Structure formats: structure tokens, C-alpha cells
Amino acid sequence: MSADRSPRPDNRRAPRQGAQAIRRALSVLRILAAGREEGVHLAEVVRATALTRPTVHRILSALIEESIVERRDRSRRYAIGRQVPELALARQSRSPLLIAAEPSLAKVSAELGDTLFLTVRTGFDTLCVARRIGPYPIQVLSIDVGARRPLGVSSAGIAMLASMPAQEARRIVTANEVRFESYRIDVPAVLAQIRAARARGYNLRDVGLVPGTKSLSASIKSPDGQSIAALTLSAVRRRLNPRREAGVAEVLLAAVREVEAAISADRQREQSV
């Protein structure tokens, strides 16, 4: 009686395939999150994720069945579904970063008079999580809280990339290359901005997202040295002239050090409990 030598399925591949499917679904969700209420066309998701059209359609169909994604019948765009905010209710506490940064946000916006933003890194994207409006009569409200963009598009994103090891920054920029197209920028331009920000110690965006504005951003690092967020001040161009730029940068960098110290102290308290 001979032994059964027929090939058997390799169960070791299943976890890897499952993880790949999850990562693909998450990459699709991040693109949809960037579209916010307006949503994103299927072709845009395909281009941004570099997945095939059938794969994206299959993922979207499954997410629609679970109410994680909605399809706008009139515009044929896809958007984050109503189930997502309900899931988020399971964790309503604010992040330690936001708690640590709030005093500095309020102080710096009041001291300098202009709008201040707190932006965090999430995967290969940036996400604006807080905005403080200063007392100066003309404010630059270029980004709403909740706005998501690929790392490398915004001033905050350049500041975060500049504080990373060069190899890691290049890997992220290369991964976002396709998504840069809709923002009319390319990899060489982003890498040049990163080099300039790294040499300067902060990022200066001479032409802001809103015409006639400028932005200055400084990266925030975690206690283990990871680039996790950035503080950005945006103002009309005359408010960030070369004479004032150095002073604003000094205040912003000091605020970053305060936030980093607060994060470190909070982590030490957690470890001592």
C-alpha cells in the first residue's frame, strides 16, 4: 500500500494572504478618507493604490456590504460609511499627543497671532487633528480638522519627512508617487523640499495651499525618536517675511520641544504605574 503523495495545501500561506487583503482594504479606506464627504471615484482609488480595477471593486463591494463604505448613486463616488463613526465611539478619549500639544497650540497662536495646526502622521498620510485661530485680523484657514493628504504634499508632511532617516523618507515619497499627480507635484520636487527643510531645521513653504500665503512647520518626535507629528503656522505672505521668519521659527521650535517633553513625561508616568 503506497503512501499518499498528492500535494497538500500550504496552510502557512493563509496568514500572509489574509494580512495582504487587510492591508489592501486599509489602503483603499485611507484614499476614501481623503475624499471626505465628497467621496472618490473608482478610477482615483485604482490610481492611488496601484491595485487593479477588479481588486479595488471587489474590496469596495465587500466594504459596502459591511456598511464601512457608501456609494453615492448620483456622483458614483465612494465614501467612508456611517458604520465607521459608530466604531470610533468605542474609543472616545483624546490622544496623549493632542492633550500634550493643546497648551502649546493655544499659547503660540495667541503669541504670534496666526493660525496654528497640529498634524499627525498616519501611515503614509498626514491628518490634521487640531487648529487654533490667532487674534490677527487676517487668518489663513487652509486646512480643516480631519483633512488627510499624502505625506509630502503639505508643509507639515515635508517637515515630518525631513526629520526621518533619508532612506525611510525616500521610501514613503516613492510609495506616494502616483498620489502626487492629483496635487501637481512630483518626487524630485518633494525630495528637494525635504533636503531644504533638513538643512534649515524646519520647513518653510514659500507658496502655501492658499495663494498669497506661507507656512512654517516643525516636526514633533516621540520619545523613541520617531517622527509622529508637526506644528504648522500659516499666515499671509507679508506676515512671514524674512525678518520675521527666524523669530517665528524659534517660537515654533520651542513649542515643539515643550510638546515632546510633555509626551515623554506622560509616558514615564504610564510606565511608573
C-alpha positions, 0 to 999 in steps of 0.5 A: 500500500503506497503512501499518499503523495498528492500535494497538500495545501500550504496552510502557512500561506493563509496568514500572509494572504489574509494580512495582504487583503487587510492591508489592501482594504486599509489602503483603499479606506485611507484614499476614501478618507481623503475624499471626505464627504465628497467621496472618490471615484473608482478610477482615483482609488485604482490610481492611488493604490496601484491595485487593479480595477477588479481588486479595488471593486471587489474590496469596495463591494465587500466594504459596502456590504459591511456598511464601512463604505457608501456609494453615492448613486448620483456622483458614483463616488465612494465614501467612508460609511456611517458604520465607521463613526459608530466604531470610533465611539468605542474609543472616545478619549483624546490622544496623549499627543493632542492633550500634550500639544493643546497648551502649546497650540493655544499659547503660540497662536495667541503669541504670534497671532496666526493660525496654528495646526497640529498634524499627525502622521498616519501611515503614509498620510498626514491628518490634521487633528487640531487648529487654533485661530490667532487674534490677527485680523487676517487668518489663513484657514487652509486646512480643516480638522480631519483633512488627510493628504499624502505625506509630502504634499503639505508643509507639515508632511515635508517637515515630518519627512525631513526629520526621518532617516533619508532612506525611510523618507525616500521610501514613503515619497516613492510609495506616494508617487502616483498620489502626487499627480492629483496635487501637481507635484512630483518626487524630485520636487518633494525630495528637494523640499525635504533636503531644504527643510533638513538643512534649515531645521524646519520647513518653510513653504514659500507658496502655501495651499492658499495663494498669497500665503506661507507656512512654517512647520516643525516636526514633533518626535516621540520619545523613541525618536520617531517622527509622529507629528508637526506644528504648522503656522500659516499666515499671509505672505507679508506676515512671514517675511524674512525678518520675521521668519527666524523669530517665528521659527524659534517660537515654533521650535520651542513649542515643539520641544515643550510638546515632546517633553510633555509626551515623554513625561506622560509616558514615564508616568504610564510606565511608573504605574 
